[in-house]
């Protein structure tokens, strides 16, 4: 068995030689007195050698610790050499990360796809309802009963839809983790069946007769709202666009209109809604190909 004194005193020879420590650890000494640590083992019936660093950068104690780590990997059924190469490839990332660490990484990766309002809603909901309970747990420690207990707390305050959205977000974090090589079952897959159903939304009968539509328009025009609000409601009915788009309409978005006689029919009267106003992923909102063109009837103009 080697000692610190023996390692330091190992002198160069004409050819590279090795000095055994124990449990497969060797010190290799080159003709130029370059000393390296290697762990010798067998995997899948073949002899292998794993480099553990150079002396004196890696001391005898550190080399033994590295050998012990390699032996643990070997006992788990993995090749220490392959494991070392894999960790180097993925940047030495710690695969035993907490849920919060992985979730925040997932969140950062999604930001380019989300509007700021949605991104804020996602991270706020996780920070409020999830991280305080399971943020410090490793993913493999979070099973169905644990996740269900977290979501039950959200349901208890009456936020049924929020609980289901959180289930989806937690599930997305687990899918993302799988892509990183973190092996953990996704508890969100089965938990959905144990959550309370979302209460049915109150539905109003559709207006399918002309008289009903005419009455609705009349009622809006007769409402005690401001003239701008009443006109905006009329544009809404004539264009079938979202209220937010009508609200954010600008003069620059209108084209093909003869403002000297705006009531005259014009086949080229258009309202062009920019792509960044549409419900698109962020990387598509600068592409003019996704602009939305709405023909305008004389009544809308």
Secondary structure, 3 states (H helix, E strand, C coil): CCCHHHHHHCCCCCCCEEEECCCCEEEEECCCCCEEEEEEEEECCEEEEEEEEEECCCCHHHHHHHHHHHHHHHHCCCCHHHHHHHHHHCCCCCCCCEHHHHHHHHHHHHHHHCCHHHHHHHHHHHHHHCHHHHCCCEHHHCCHHHHHHHHHHHHHCCCHHHHHHHHHHHHHHHHHHHHCCCCCCCCHHHHHHHCCCCCCCCCCCCCCCHHHHHHHHHHHHCCCCCHHHHHHHHHHHHHCCCHHHHHCCCHHHEECCCHHHCCCCCCCCEEEECHHHCCCCHHHCCCHHHCEEEECCCCCC
